[in-house]
Amino acid sequence: MFASIAAAALAAANPATVAEHQAACAGKDGWSDPAPPVRVFGNVYDVGTCGIVSLLITGPRGHILLDAATAEAAPSIAANVERLGFKLSDVKLIGASHEHFDHVGGVAELQRLTGATVMSMPAAYLTFETGIVNREDPQWGMHKPFPGAKVGIMLSDGFVARQGPLSLTAYATPGHAPGSTTWSWRSCDGKRCVNIVYADSVSAVSAEEYRFSDHKKYVAAFRDSLFKIARLRCDLLITPHPGASNFYDRLAGKAPLIDRSACKAYADRGRKALDERLAKEQAK
């Protein structure tokens, strides 16, 4: 029964083509620039902006949204969900990659519009609730506050978020932010099924005065996160900042969308950049 309901929902969806998406975003990559929704694979859609991915994973008993871009972007994300033919009230769970305003600034408004339950890692909980980045974050002091949202589910490493037949696993991957979360699940398009990984950012970005080399435990956790991402079963990699994984070119067929080595390569790039950052700090 679930399969037939899901097939009917997919048939009713009205995503833009990748060409239409690229035309709408030509010359734009802003975090709040509206973009039309596109289908990624099977029941997975990008409903985000030109510069930030927001994933809608749809199911016959409700949908899951991962990331919500900025506060300014919330109306366009809501409009994209409705353009696809889905009811906002059917979005039941909202999760995130990490707790910075460009990815969760729109969560509070989308929670209000949908009534969804928000999910968060413990390290991101206070930031979700207050809209203020905590002092443990390498980017503390860099970001403007955003509207706080009420967290209803506390995640943990390996937590499985379920909504009807949908099943997404959350992995704690701290590094870019303390509450960084990587998600994995399996989606099917007809008889073809793939393992999808929504891997959080792995860049060692910080406020000017922050030194990763002064935080050895944090760096060790960051390295563990990169190792974890590299080892995930990963056919289709998606990242919160699309450029980090060449996402839109891959959707357009300019590079392979399915690549089982993508998560390892992504983690390796993050490890190299972290090593370079640490070496630069030590050279000062």
Summary of the structure (lengths in Angstrom):
residues: 284
radius of gyration: 17.9
end to end distance: 63.0
largest distance: 63.0
contacts: 997
relative contact order: 0.12
helix: 37%
strand: 22%
